[in-house]
Amino acid sequence: MAIVPRTRIALANDRPERPDGAFILYWMTSARRTSWNFGLDRALELARARGLPLVVLEALRIGYPWACDRLHRFILDGMAANVERLRGTAILYHTYVEPTVDAGKGLLRALSRTAAVVVTDTFPCFMLPRMLASAARQLDVRLEAIDGNGLLPLTATASDYPTAYAFRRYLQRALPAHLECFPHPDPLARLDLPPAPSLLPEIAARWPAADLGRLRGPGGLSSLAIDHAVAPVRDLVGGSLAGEQRLERFVSSRLPRYGEDRNDVAQPVTSGLSPYLHFGHVSAHAVFAAIVQQERWSPDRLNLRAGGRRSGYWGVSAAAEGFLDQLITWRELGYNFCHHRADHDRYESLPEWARRTLDEHLADPRPWQYTLDQLERADTHDPIWNAAQTQLRREGIIHNYLRMLWGKKVLEWSASPAEAAATLLHLNNKYALDGRNPNSESGIFWCFGRYDRAWGPEREIFGKIRYMSSDNTARKLDLKPYLARYGPASLFD
């Protein structure tokens, strides 16, 4: 039985446990999976200790910012995968999808009235902190928030870090202790729980289980008041099963080439896992476990004297070392920032040197300026940028290297850096499957100097912010296949 570390458990309110509660309730919000899940582990731990059944609630609001067919469909795919995983178990799994704005209000409170304890996930970004705070105020029973975001607990750091090097140096010292306790890979294998009761009739009638077959079928989302112009990504299925299959393919066929070819836009070798990590369909712990198993790694290969260097810490191949640096250092650096900074998604959160140099160049001439509508339609003079934006609109991602250029050019083409940041956040949050996430925020604000240093020579508009150009990108990369795929002729394929 997995025991969840205390460092990952936070009391969201000061309400008591209900001694005569009929079940433990797990409100699944950001870890939407049935494996490698500290939240589910904690709920099972409490249920076993008290001899109680377990009820799992996974709900989908309609009124969240940027709600659209693309995001809804990916989440619904995850629900369908969870239905299959939980079918035939003693757990009652209730899915609910709001048909209208605020129709789901009161569901969590109603379920909690007969629960002994409520367990949920914690996530430091987007609307989820506010949603958790609201639930904590409303529930009259103990609410525990469980951190399964990364290998390092969010509470393990005292503050945010200004650079990846500083964070990596801390990680290399602190992480070994947290590698000793992982979530359970298959907590459903041996449940030992009494069967969960049916929902009370009044709850089932007011908040019925989602008809996932209809909602995921043709036109199934048309009745919902969400953005239907942002369509689901063709041939991309969400959910834990699809995420696990993608992870297996990456480890077996792409990982060996990751170090040398990660910037290859014609034959990308990136993992494609970021949407699954964002929606909680795949755990960072599961990804780490798959990588180190492939590398036949053991903890005694750690180099504790690495001193913050990007390579030479894990004692694995260069390709695996590079990927682990992205998965752990860079990804969790963003989570660290969001956890400690309430202004994480605001221009004002940039380091002082970056804001100063950008302010000094506010009056610089900007030969090209585009409206949000022009940018959204990929209607600029730059074919590389247009292709990147087209990929984002069509596939919900941008190639990793081109994503940096995509951000830098919007800074160059906007009336102010603050406007550019707002534009990039909107475009990314609207179209990217991995948007609304600490890691994607890091990528956007890196374009403005977050986690970076001053660079020379000083340039117009950019000042001392690191500069990137489309001409240099075209010289570094073979972009012909990329432009052929995402260029004007293919825009409406």
Phi, psi and omega in degrees: 000128180286131175254122184282129180299146180299332180295345181255002182247124177235139173279118181278341177216179181248025180279155180278162168293147178270111187295331180258022181297147185271343183196168168265135180250123173254113178268101186276113185239314182237344174255077189270067183205166182247014177218158179050048190227105180299327180296313177294320177303316181294318179297319178293322178301314180292320181296316180295315183298331184255359181065034185248157173288170178238132173245132179246126177248123171236116185239158179227116178284164177253339188261020180283154180300138180066022178301132184203171180300322183299310183288316179302313184297319180297318178293319179297322175302319178296320177299317180298321177295320179293324176303315181294320181292327185264355180298132177083002177267174178282355183276135171270117181249115183248119175260138178220131177237122181298127174280331179220162182301130176072009178294336181275355181301133179097346183295310181298317180297320180295317179294324185289342185296337178243015179266146176283318178213147172249132178243140177216179179265159171242144182211131192269020191215168174061218185272352189293322175300320179292321180296318178294317180297321179295317179297320181299324179288327189273327186282142179256023179224159182305130178237117178255134178251124188250131182263108174240027189290324184204183180291330177261125177300145180300328183280359182285345180250150181267343183200175175280166183243139185283337183220160175295325179298314180296317180293317180298320179298318176294314181305314185297335175274320190270333191293323184309322180296331183270354176279355182273348183223104180250157173296161184287130179296329182216076183291347181274353186296326182217090188280314181054046181237149170292152179299139180287146177287161173290158175296147174302141185306322182291329177287314181298326181286320183281324182233071186292157177300142182295140173274084187294326178299315180290315183297327181271354181276177180303126178073008185294336181263359188296334182277350183271142182276069176232174183283107181275352179286336177266095189279159173303151179285128183299132174065019176242119183253135175275180176107162186293322180296313179296321178295319179295322178294321178295320177298316180298318179296319180297312184295320186279329187236333185257329184304318181301335181261000189299318184297316185275327193243015185295338179264007179286115182274341181282318179230077186296142178244013178293163189285330185070018185269349189301321176297323182288324174293317182298312183277004176075018178282336175229142181265145173301327177296320179294319179296313179301314182299320180294320180294310185289332174293318178299325182272359183052048186270152170221155186301338181290355177271356179295137175259097185286358177255021182295332173065031177090001179289150182289333182238159175091006180267312189280335183073037178235182180299159181299322180295314180293323178299317179296320180291318179296328177294323176290315184294321187255301184297300188289319180295312185282342171300317178294319178296320177301315182296314181295325180295322185263344187236113177293339181264024188302333183255020181246149179303325183294348180281352179296153177299152186302319182297324181290315179295323180296313183291326177291321178297323180294343183244019180298326184273000180298145177296142178239096186301328179240127172225139183231148176282165177301320180296317178297317179294318181298324180275003182059045184248070177236178180279353189257108184295331179291314179297316180302320180294319179296317179294324177296319176299318179299313181296321186276318191246354178075013178215165167229141177309139190307312183291318183290338177298324178293315178297319179306316180289318182296322182290326177294324173301319181290330188259008184252156182295333179208157176299323180296320177295319179299316180298317180296321179297313181296318178299318179296310182299317182291316182290331180284318190253331188280131175293335177257021176283180179058039189221146179304322182292320179287328173298320178301316180297320180291310184285342171300325179298341181251006175113353178297134180067008182247186179230172177290140180237151173241162000284157178292135185238160173298148180069307185282332188061238180260011175288140179307133185258144172223145180230155177293325180297314179296321179297319179295329178285328183280325189241150172276100187262358184302312179296324180294314180293327177293325182282322187244010179284182187304323184292337182257006189302323185248028176297000000 
